[in-house]
Amino acid sequence: MHKVNIKASNSNMSDKLYKLSDFIPEFSQFRTNEDKTRIGCPSIDDSLFVSTRKGEKYFKPVNVVCPECYSRDVVKNGTYSRKLIFLTIGEQNCIVQKYKCNKCGHVIYTDLSSIVNENANITIPVIEHIEYLYSYFNGSLHKIRKSLKKEHNIEISHQSIENIILKSEYEIEHRNWTFSGYYLFDALWVKKNRKWKYILALFDLELNTIVAKELVDSETVENVYDFLNQSLRNQKKNCIITDLKSEYRVAIDRLQIKQQFCTFHTKQLINREIRDYIDKNNASEEEIEIIRDYKSLFFDIIDTDSINEAKKK
């Protein structure tokens, strides 16, 4: 019997199908929607070329023109790295090309605005999909996070998803909802039309969703009070969790609702006060050890499940 070496098939191994647009920038304009989805950039502009180099996404413009003097006399001037999260392929290491104008010396960065917002790493298609899932899951942020992980292997924090929804133009519809009575209130600082504003947000802890949001010019007591009063009209009002800002306390007291400080922010404050004390007083190792023991006791009280258990401790 002859011995024959036969390679076993592997269903997990398949050759990637490349196209001319993966190698030649000028062919980018002929990309189909299927091609854009394949490379993880359904929103990519035809003027942007993308390919893969040593397992990393490489971006450069098809045509380079200096935005300062409109000269085409430009040369490559190195690259920089960015980690971007794509809808179909998850987080990717990306290399972005830079150029320099020989005429005026201006450094030109590849324009990625068609796929990702400025100073962000979550691409626009992911943001749009999150907005879709928000309506599909009736606002559950935990379900959105699980769906992204299961369907697209995308790991995004609960807070990031919440911030995306707050900054979007999505209109929250909850006229017929019955709230639980337990809320989380916070404000997000955002820039809109070149002006800094605040997004006031109310989150229902048991429903696990944003139930109200509003864009305001300032985070005054009156603005916070008006927002909460309007949002919680004819709803249960058991308790609101906030950070440690005093403006919130005044507004919530006027609504006659119990307020609870966020344990995360409270622990942050305790840690910060301890560090400042140790630095200013040049505390000895023995004193630092005593402080740490007390801190552990305080944190143990904060983390208890009931007020009666906390009193016992």
Stockholm file with secondary structure:
# STOCKHOLM 1.0

chainA/1-313         MHKVNIKASNSNMSDKLYKLSDFIPEFSQFRTNEDKTRIGCPSIDDSLFVSTRKGEKYFKPVNVVCPECYSRDVVKNGTYSRKLIFLTIGEQNCIVQKYKCNKCGHVIYTDLSSIVNENANITIPVIEHIEYLYSYFNGSLHKIRKSLKKEHNIEISHQSIENIILKSEYEIEHRNWTFSGYYLFDALWVKKNRKWKYILALFDLELNTIVAKELVDSETVENVYDFLNQSLRNQKKNCIITDLKSEYRVAIDRLQIKQQFCTFHTKQLINREIRDYIDKNNASEEEIEIIRDYKSLFFDIIDTDSINEAKKK
#=GR chainA/1-313 SS CCCCCCCCCCTTCCCCCCCGGGTCGGGGGGCCHHHHHHTTCTTCCTTEEEEEETTEEEEEESSCCCTTTCCCCEEEEEEEEEEEEETTTEEEEEEEEEEEETTTCCEEECCCTTTBCTTCCBBHHHHHHHHHHHHHTTTCHHHHHHHHHHHHCCCCCHHHHHHHHHHSCCCCCCTTCCCCSEEEEEEEEEEETTEEEEEEEEEETTTTEEEEEEEESCCCHHHHHHHHHHHTTTSCCSEEEECSCHHHHHHHHHTTCEEEECHHHHHHHHHHHHHHHHHHHTCCHHHHHHHHHHHHHHHHHHTCSSHHHHHHC
#=GC SS_cons         CCCCCCCCCCTTCCCCCCCGGGTCGGGGGGCCHHHHHHTTCTTCCTTEEEEEETTEEEEEESSCCCTTTCCCCEEEEEEEEEEEEETTTEEEEEEEEEEEETTTCCEEECCCTTTBCTTCCBBHHHHHHHHHHHHHTTTCHHHHHHHHHHHHCCCCCHHHHHHHHHHSCCCCCCTTCCCCSEEEEEEEEEEETTEEEEEEEEEETTTTEEEEEEEESCCCHHHHHHHHHHHTTTSCCSEEEECSCHHHHHHHHHTTCEEEECHHHHHHHHHHHHHHHHHHHTCCHHHHHHHHHHHHHHHHHHTCSSHHHHHHC
//
